[in-house]
Amino acid sequence: MNLLRKRMARYDLPQQIKAKGVYPYFRCIESEQDTEVTMNGRRVLMFGSNSYLGLTNHPRVIAASMAAARKYGTGCAGSRFLNGTIDLHLQLEHELAQWVGKEDVMVYSTGFQVNLGVVSCVTGREDFVLCDELDHASIVEGRRLSFSTPRKYRHTDMASLERELSRCRPDAVKLIVTDGVFSMEGDIAPMPEIVRLARKYNANIMVDEAHGFGVLGRGGRGTCHHFGVADEVDLLMGTFSKSFASIGGFIASDRDTINYLRHNSRSYIFSASLTPAATAAALEALHIMQEEPERIQHLWEVTRYALNGFRSLGFEIGATETPIIPLYVRDMDKTFLVTRMLFDEGIFVNPVVPPACAPNDTLIRFSLMATHTKEQVDLALDKMAACFHKLGLLK
């Protein structure tokens, strides 16, 4: 056996977890993504989805996707840079720019590619990239590819951010990159303070709104609009795989920055363009988001209801303020075990373990959709409280 294969063969953590009967990954869903899904022939309550507005099975989104496939085919057979641009891409970019209030937008094939291609591209060898320690993995990878000097600050700790900014050369470009809503913890970046520090140290700001768009702000315009600081933020990133019921992502900024990215961002230039069906689905989801504000209103009603329920039952949920609710377990074995126990009870949730969190911060990620009912939440609360009690995880 060669050296590489020997190294790969030594990795047996998944096998160990499978042997315990608690392996929680790649569970197969046999139905549409909804508040209930079919798995192994039985109905399961879904509290592990990022479809915050519940649009993945909306008839209009499905119809738009099918119509686009009929008109344009199943793919574009090339990158946007060459033969892969269609009029739907341009329409989506135009409408997104108007929606978020930026001069221009460019659409990537995945949200991961946005952060990878933007963070690695907009700064150079003499510059600095400053990241929250709990930023998404795609931001981390973009930072790794950048030739700039990395600086990491403690999670949402503005004193820590200021210390890192003060260590940067005053005449250098300094890009602060943060999640708007943190994808595992559900808390919100303190954008007014980040903006204040950016002004003080002449820094720029990029915000990953993957979990903010469709959830926070007027009409679901995200964290920065929620705080009224969108005009102070240089780059707004979003994904289509959450509230937009599709796949892909985008970056919104001023025309000069987008022009530079279109001609230099390698994950954009050297990737096949977003499929017509996915583009049309995201565009129709944007229209529904604008036409049906009651979806976001109900999402927040059921979110507040669930937050109050978890707190009253004694769950440790941290500083979350959003439809992402972390239920801290702080033990990897018990995190896997309670996930399996809940699945057996008909509740689908996601375990979060390293490297997605620190070893002492393992948790169950419980997430809500606008289409969830309070009755479904009540059922989940009862089942989860019982399982957590069995393992001694409730106060």
LINVEN-V483966 format. One line per field, one symbol per residue. ss: DSSP state (H for helix, E for strand, L for the rest). phi: phi as a letter, one per 20 degrees, with the letter a starting at -180 (. if undefined). burial: + if it has 9 or more other C-alpha atoms within 8 Angstrom, else -. A space follows every 10 residues. Layout:
# LINVEN-V483966
ss->???
phi->???
burial->???
This chain:
# LINVEN-V483966
ss->LLHHHHHHHH LLHHHHHHHL LLLLLLLLLL LLLLLEEEEL LEEEEELLLL LLLLLLLLHH HHHHHHHHHH HHLLLLLLEL LLLLLLHHHH HHHHHHHHHH LLLEEEEELL HHHHHHHHHL LLLLLLLEEE EELLLLHHHH HHHHHLLLEE EEELLLLHHH HHHHHHLLLL LLLEEEEEEL ELLLLLLELL HHHHHHHHHH LLLEEEEELL LLELLLLHHH ELHHHHHLLH HHLLEEEEEL LLLLLLLLEE EEELHHHHHH HHHHLHHHHL LELLLHHHHH HHHHHHHHHH HLLHHHHHHH HHHHHHHHHH HHHLLLLLLL LLLEEEEELL LHHHHHHHHH HHHHLLEELE EELLLLLLHH HLEEEEELLL LLLHHHHHHH HHHHHHHHHH LLLLL
phi->.fffffffff ecggfffffe mcfddlfedd bffbfccdcl mcecfeccee egemdfdfgf ffffffffff fdnebdlreg fdddecffgf fffffffffe mdfbbcddfb fgffffeeff deccfedcdd cffdgfgffg ffffffefee cddfglefff ffffffeefg eefcdecbff dffdemedff ggffffffff dlddcccedg ddfncdnfmm eofffgemcg fedfcddbde edfelbbpab cdafffffgf fgdcfffefd cffgfgffff ffffffffgf ecffffgfgf ffffffgfff ffenfedmdf ccfededfdm bfffffffff ffffencecd eccgefbfge dgbdedcdcf efdffffgff gffffffffg emddf
burial->-----+---- ------++-- -+++----++ --+++++++- --++++++++ +++++++--- ++-++++++- -+++-+-+++ +-+++--+++ -+++-+++-- -+++++++++ +-++++++++ +-++--++++ ++--++-+++ +++--+++++ ++++-----+ ++-++--+-- -+++++++++ +++++++++- +--++-++-- +-++++++++ +++++++-++ +++++++-++ --++++++++ ++++++++++ ++++---+-+ ++--+-+++- ++++++++++ ++++++--+- --+-++-+++ -++-+++-++ +---+++--+ -+++++++++ ++-+++++++ +++--+++++ +++---+++- ++++++++++ ++---++--+ +-+++-+++- ---+-
